[in-house]
Amino acid sequence: MASLPLKHLTLTINRNRYHLYEQGAGKPTLVLLHYFAGSGLSWQPMMAGLAAAHCFAPDLRGFGQSAAHATSYQLADYVSDLEELVASLKLARFTLVGHSMGGKIALAYAAQQPPGLERLVLVAPSPPSPEPIPDGERARLLTTHGQREAAEQTLAKIIAQSLPTTSQAQAVADNLRSDPAAWRTWLQQGSREDIAASVGTISIPTLVVSGDEDETIPRLLIEREVMPHLSNGRLVRVAGSSHLLPLEAPIALGNLISTFLA
């Protein structure tokens, strides 16, 4: 089935320019939060298989086309942006999908028990506890941001199989165009922030998806640091995939989400 065309929307969220992609007009409604160094376009291959749904995929502040040079990129800012985005779009009932960094934002948002949030999908989520990024890798990411060779190296570290040429080019381009302040803030603060106590226990139905070759957010880390916060959660592994599931395994991921929402 051919995918529907993507619509491009621009909103003012918390006094910042926010860009997002919209596809479809049916049910259910999904809000898709991308990974660190990504953009809303990282969901495009998966959305192609969700033509019956109504999908919104924002570029989070400091990434893609959204809010470059904003004054703050704290985790709380992203949660506040999500609150205002949901209100601006007048979403009465929706499912929130968060990948990696987007997963931590989704957990912080869901912990507030917002009205209208029916289900949660976490894809290789950064945990509510500090993410254990090795010191050497954190330093490499901080000192090489903006360098194409480093962006290509980062991409190679988080995939287990080759990406289509267009997806590979998009992932590298997203990395390179991310705002330097947003990049530094996540690595130095957001990824290290411990929100486990405030997340507590989330009771809405939750699907957690992990690539079985993911060394960035491995399954054991998810089992230890994420699943205890989900009283109605289920963890599913995708064979032959690593961390970049929306680009590595878009069909498998889309099928898992479709089945979960059916």
N, C-alpha and C positions, 0 to 999 in steps of 0.2 A: 504494500500500500504506500502510495506517495505521501510524503510528509506535507503538512500544511505550511504555508509561508510564515516566516517570523515577522511579527510586528515590532517596531522599535518605539519605545515610549520614553519620555523624559519627564521627571517629576522633581519638584523641590521638596526634599525631605530634610527636616532639621536644618533648614537654611543652606543646604548643600544640593548641588545638581546630581540627581540620580538617574542613571540610564538602566532600562530593563528591557528584556525581550518577552514577548507574549506570543503564545501559540494556542490555537484552538479556542472553543467557546462552550465546550460541553461540561460534563461532570465526570469525575470529581475535579476540584480545583487544587492545584499544587503550587507551592512556592518553593523554589529551588535555590539553595545557597551554595555557592561554589567553594572550591578549595583555595588555600593560600597560594598566591601567584597566578590564580586563574581568573576567569570572568564568567559572566552568564552564558557565554558561547560554549563553555565546556559541557553544558547540558544539551546542546543542539543534537548530537547524534542519538542520544537517548530519547529526547522529545519526539524525534521522528517516528518512534514506535508507539507514542502515546497520543495519537491523533484524536482519540475520543475525549481526552481530558482537556482541561483549561489550565495551561501552565504559565507561570510568571518566573522568569529567571533574571534577577537583578545583578548588575555589576556592583558588588559591595564597595563602600566608600574607599577610595584609594586604589581601586582595581578597575580594569577595563576602562570604561569611559566615565566612571562616576567619581565625582568629588575629589579630583586631584587637588592637592594643597589645602585640604581641610585642616582645621586647627587641632583636631584630636582624632586618634584612631584606637581608642581603648575598647575593650570588649563591651563595656557598658554602652558605648556609642553605637556599636553595631546592633545591639539589642534594642536600643531606642529607635534606631533607624527602621528596624523591622516592625516595631509597634506602629510607627507612623505610616510605613508603607502599607501595612494591612488595612489601616484606617482609610488611607487615601484611595485604595483600590476597592473599598467597601466590601471586603471579603467576610461574609457571614459564617461560612463553613469551609474549612480548607485543611489540607495535609501539608505539613512542613517537612522538606527534605534537605538535609544538611550533609555536605561532604567535607571531611577533614576539618579545616578551620571552621567551615560552615556548620559542621556538626556540633562544635563547642558552642557556637552562637545559638544554634537550635536548642541545645540542652538548657542554656541559660534562659532562653525565651519560654520554653515549655514549662520550666519550673515555676513560672509565675501563674500557671493555669489560666492562660488568656481565653476569653470566650471565643468560640468559633474554631479553636484548634481541635480537630477530631482525631488525627493520627500523626505519628512521627516516624520518619525514616532517617536513619543515621548510616551514612556510607563512609566506612573507614574513619570514624569520627575522632577528632582530637578529644582526649578525655577531659572531664571536668577538673581533674587533678593536673598538676604540671606535666606537660608533654615531655617525655624523656628524649629530647633531641641531643645526640652526642655533642660534646663541647666543640670538637673539631669541625663537625658539620655545621653547627650554628655559626662558628667563626667564619667558615668558608662562605656561607650564604650572606653574612653581613658584609664581608669585604669584597665580594665579587659581584654584587648586585649591579645590573646594567650591562654586564659583559655577555655577549652572545655565547661564547664558548662555555661559560659557567652555566648559563640557562640551559644549554643543550645537555650539559653534564647532569644538572639537576633532574631534567626530564628522564634521562637514562636510568637514574637511580630509583625512580618511582614507577617504572613500568616493567612488566615481565614479558611483554610481547610487543612487536613492532606496531606502531600506529599508522593509520592511513596518512599519506603525505599532508593532506589538508589539516588533519587533527594535530599532527606534529608541529606544523608551522604555526598553527593557532596557539598551541601551548607555549611555544617559545616566545611568540609575539606578546602574549599576555604577561609572561614573566617580565619581559623587558620594559613594558609600558607601565608597570605598577609603580605607584608613587613611592619614592624612597622613604618618606616618613612612615607610611603605612607598613612598608616592608620591615623597617627597623622596629617599629612598635610591636608588631606581632611576635617577632623573634625574641625581642628583649623582655616583653611584658605579657602580651596576650597569651602566648603559648605556655608561659610559666605561671599564669594566674591560677590560683586554686579556688575554684568555685564549688567544690564538692559539697560543702556543708549547705550552701544556699540552694543547690540543685535538689538535694534531699532525695525523695522517691517520686518518680513520675508514673502516673497510673494509666495514662491513655495508651491504647494499643501502639506498640512500637516495633518496627522491623529494623534490625541492625545487619548490615551487609559488610563482609570482610573478604578481601582477596586472599587466597590461601598462600600466596607468595609475597605478601606485603610485609616488608621489614621496617616500614616507616611507622605504621600503626598495626603491629602484629595482633593476631587473634588473642593470644594470651593476655596482652595489655587490655584489650576490649573486655575480655571475660573478667579481669580483675578490677578494672577501674570504671567501666561503663555499665555493664549489665547489672551490678547490684543496685543501681539507681533506677532500674526499670522493673516495676512490679508486673507489667504485662508486656514484656519484651521477648523477642525471639531472634537469635543470631543465626545467620545463614552465610555459608562460605561459597565463594565463586572460584571454581578450579581454574588454574592457569593464569590467574590475574594477580596484579600487585596493588599499588595504592591508587592508581588513576582509573578507577573502575568506570566512571562515566564515559571515558574515551577508549579504554581497553576493552570493555565488555558492555557496550551500551544496550545491546539486544537482551543479554542475560539480565542485566540490571533492570531494564524496563519491564521485562516479563515478571521478575520478582515483585516489583512495585505494583504492577497491574493485578497480580494474583492477590497480593496483600490487601489491596483496596477493593477487590471485587466483593 
